[in-house]
Amino acid sequence: MTTGPGVSARTETALREAMAWLFAGKPTRTDGRLTKDNLATEACVSPATMFRAKTVLADWDAHTAAHGTLPRARPAATPPLTT
């Protein structure tokens, strides 16, 4: 992991985990839209802190450029089996 100046390894880890959740369509704290605001919220960091994580944001930008900004569709809830 390459931390840039101004971000701790812990912050970078939190942001990368949040990216993984959002890209997988499994948000924990947001509506799942692929926005940088949601990334900061999912990682429990301020937007100011997130914007200092230049390497993470470069990876975010590359992924959203390649795959778009729409989150993965969540699987529909399966109704319970009735007997």
PyRosetta script that sets phi, psi and omega in degrees:
from pyrosetta import init, pose_from_sequence

init()
pose = pose_from_sequence("MTTGPGVSARTETALREAMAWLFAGKPTRTDGRLTKDNLATEACVSPATMFRAKTVLADWDAHTAAHGTLPRARPAATPPLTT")
pose.set_psi(1, 135.3)
pose.set_omega(1, -178.8)
pose.set_phi(2, -111.8)
pose.set_psi(2, 107.5)
pose.set_omega(2, 178.0)
pose.set_phi(3, -89.8)
pose.set_psi(3, 137.2)
pose.set_omega(3, 177.1)
pose.set_phi(4, -85.2)
pose.set_psi(4, 172.2)
pose.set_omega(4, 177.2)
pose.set_phi(5, -64.4)
pose.set_psi(5, 136.7)
pose.set_omega(5, 176.5)
pose.set_phi(6, 94.5)
pose.set_psi(6, -8.8)
pose.set_omega(6, 175.3)
pose.set_phi(7, -125.2)
pose.set_psi(7, 138.9)
pose.set_omega(7, 179.3)
pose.set_phi(8, -83.1)
pose.set_psi(8, 164.3)
pose.set_omega(8, 176.2)
pose.set_phi(9, -61.5)
pose.set_psi(9, -36.4)
pose.set_omega(9, 179.2)
pose.set_phi(10, -63.5)
pose.set_psi(10, -42.1)
pose.set_omega(10, 178.5)
pose.set_phi(11, -65.5)
pose.set_psi(11, -43.9)
pose.set_omega(11, 179.2)
pose.set_phi(12, -61.7)
pose.set_psi(12, -41.7)
pose.set_omega(12, 178.2)
pose.set_phi(13, -61.7)
pose.set_psi(13, -44.6)
pose.set_omega(13, 179.6)
pose.set_phi(14, -61.1)
pose.set_psi(14, -42.0)
pose.set_omega(14, 179.6)
pose.set_phi(15, -67.3)
pose.set_psi(15, -41.0)
pose.set_omega(15, -179.9)
pose.set_phi(16, -68.2)
pose.set_psi(16, -37.3)
pose.set_omega(16, 176.0)
pose.set_phi(17, -65.0)
pose.set_psi(17, -42.1)
pose.set_omega(17, 178.3)
pose.set_phi(18, -63.1)
pose.set_psi(18, -39.4)
pose.set_omega(18, 176.0)
pose.set_phi(19, -59.3)
pose.set_psi(19, -45.5)
pose.set_omega(19, -179.0)
pose.set_phi(20, -61.3)
pose.set_psi(20, -43.7)
pose.set_omega(20, 179.0)
pose.set_phi(21, -61.9)
pose.set_psi(21, -46.2)
pose.set_omega(21, -178.4)
pose.set_phi(22, -66.2)
pose.set_psi(22, -44.2)
pose.set_omega(22, -179.3)
pose.set_phi(23, -65.7)
pose.set_psi(23, -29.6)
pose.set_omega(23, 179.6)
pose.set_phi(24, -84.6)
pose.set_psi(24, -4.3)
pose.set_omega(24, -178.8)
pose.set_phi(25, 76.0)
pose.set_psi(25, 26.5)
pose.set_omega(25, -178.2)
pose.set_phi(26, -125.9)
pose.set_psi(26, 61.2)
pose.set_omega(26, -179.9)
pose.set_phi(27, -68.3)
pose.set_psi(27, 154.7)
pose.set_omega(27, 179.2)
pose.set_phi(28, -112.3)
pose.set_psi(28, -21.5)
pose.set_omega(28, -174.5)
pose.set_phi(29, -131.7)
pose.set_psi(29, -1.6)
pose.set_omega(29, -175.0)
pose.set_phi(30, -133.5)
pose.set_psi(30, -177.9)
pose.set_omega(30, 177.9)
pose.set_phi(31, -80.0)
pose.set_psi(31, -3.4)
pose.set_omega(31, 175.6)
pose.set_phi(32, 91.3)
pose.set_psi(32, -3.4)
pose.set_omega(32, 177.2)
pose.set_phi(33, -63.2)
pose.set_psi(33, 144.5)
pose.set_omega(33, -177.2)
pose.set_phi(34, -86.7)
pose.set_psi(34, 77.3)
pose.set_omega(34, 177.0)
pose.set_phi(35, -121.4)
pose.set_psi(35, 155.3)
pose.set_omega(35, 178.6)
pose.set_phi(36, -67.2)
pose.set_psi(36, -30.5)
pose.set_omega(36, 175.7)
pose.set_phi(37, -61.9)
pose.set_psi(37, -43.8)
pose.set_omega(37, 177.4)
pose.set_phi(38, -66.3)
pose.set_psi(38, -34.9)
pose.set_omega(38, 177.3)
pose.set_phi(39, -59.9)
pose.set_psi(39, -47.3)
pose.set_omega(39, 179.3)
pose.set_phi(40, -62.7)
pose.set_psi(40, -42.2)
pose.set_omega(40, -179.7)
pose.set_phi(41, -64.2)
pose.set_psi(41, -45.2)
pose.set_omega(41, 179.4)
pose.set_phi(42, -61.7)
pose.set_psi(42, -36.0)
pose.set_omega(42, -178.4)
pose.set_phi(43, -83.8)
pose.set_psi(43, -6.3)
pose.set_omega(43, -177.4)
pose.set_phi(44, 58.8)
pose.set_psi(44, 43.5)
pose.set_omega(44, 174.8)
pose.set_phi(45, -128.1)
pose.set_psi(45, 159.4)
pose.set_omega(45, 178.2)
pose.set_phi(46, -74.5)
pose.set_psi(46, 154.9)
pose.set_omega(46, 175.5)
pose.set_phi(47, -57.5)
pose.set_psi(47, -35.8)
pose.set_omega(47, 179.1)
pose.set_phi(48, -61.5)
pose.set_psi(48, -42.9)
pose.set_omega(48, 178.0)
pose.set_phi(49, -64.9)
pose.set_psi(49, -44.6)
pose.set_omega(49, -180.0)
pose.set_phi(50, -57.9)
pose.set_psi(50, -42.8)
pose.set_omega(50, -176.8)
pose.set_phi(51, -69.1)
pose.set_psi(51, -14.5)
pose.set_omega(51, 173.6)
pose.set_phi(52, -82.0)
pose.set_psi(52, -12.8)
pose.set_omega(52, -179.2)
pose.set_phi(53, -88.2)
pose.set_psi(53, 72.5)
pose.set_omega(53, -172.9)
pose.set_phi(54, -60.2)
pose.set_psi(54, -40.2)
pose.set_omega(54, -178.3)
pose.set_phi(55, -68.5)
pose.set_psi(55, -37.1)
pose.set_omega(55, 178.4)
pose.set_phi(56, -66.3)
pose.set_psi(56, -45.4)
pose.set_omega(56, -179.2)
pose.set_phi(57, -65.9)
pose.set_psi(57, -32.6)
pose.set_omega(57, 175.8)
pose.set_phi(58, -64.4)
pose.set_psi(58, -41.1)
pose.set_omega(58, 176.7)
pose.set_phi(59, -66.2)
pose.set_psi(59, -40.6)
pose.set_omega(59, 177.4)
pose.set_phi(60, -59.3)
pose.set_psi(60, -50.0)
pose.set_omega(60, -178.4)
pose.set_phi(61, -61.9)
pose.set_psi(61, -40.2)
pose.set_omega(61, 178.8)
pose.set_phi(62, -64.5)
pose.set_psi(62, -42.7)
pose.set_omega(62, -179.2)
pose.set_phi(63, -66.4)
pose.set_psi(63, -46.4)
pose.set_omega(63, -178.1)
pose.set_phi(64, -69.3)
pose.set_psi(64, -29.5)
pose.set_omega(64, 175.8)
pose.set_phi(65, -67.8)
pose.set_psi(65, -38.1)
pose.set_omega(65, -178.2)
pose.set_phi(66, -80.0)
pose.set_psi(66, -34.1)
pose.set_omega(66, -171.2)
pose.set_phi(67, -116.6)
pose.set_psi(67, -4.6)
pose.set_omega(67, -178.8)
pose.set_phi(68, 87.8)
pose.set_psi(68, 175.5)
pose.set_omega(68, -176.4)
pose.set_phi(69, -108.9)
pose.set_psi(69, 9.0)
pose.set_omega(69, 176.0)
pose.set_phi(70, -84.8)
pose.set_psi(70, 133.0)
pose.set_omega(70, 178.9)
pose.set_phi(71, -69.9)
pose.set_psi(71, 158.4)
pose.set_omega(71, 174.2)
pose.set_phi(72, -61.8)
pose.set_psi(72, 143.7)
pose.set_omega(72, 177.3)
pose.set_phi(73, -69.0)
pose.set_psi(73, 135.5)
pose.set_omega(73, 176.0)
pose.set_phi(74, -78.7)
pose.set_psi(74, 142.2)
pose.set_omega(74, 176.7)
pose.set_phi(75, -63.2)
pose.set_psi(75, 142.8)
pose.set_omega(75, 178.3)
pose.set_phi(76, -65.1)
pose.set_psi(76, 146.2)
pose.set_omega(76, 178.0)
pose.set_phi(77, -65.7)
pose.set_psi(77, 136.0)
pose.set_omega(77, -179.8)
pose.set_phi(78, -88.6)
pose.set_psi(78, 125.3)
pose.set_omega(78, 179.0)
pose.set_phi(79, -65.6)
pose.set_psi(79, 151.0)
pose.set_omega(79, 179.5)
pose.set_phi(80, -65.3)
pose.set_psi(80, 148.3)
pose.set_omega(80, 177.5)
pose.set_phi(81, -72.4)
pose.set_psi(81, 138.6)
pose.set_omega(81, 176.9)
pose.set_phi(82, -110.0)
pose.set_psi(82, 142.0)
pose.set_omega(82, 179.5)
pose.set_phi(83, -120.4)
pose.dump_pdb("model.pdb")
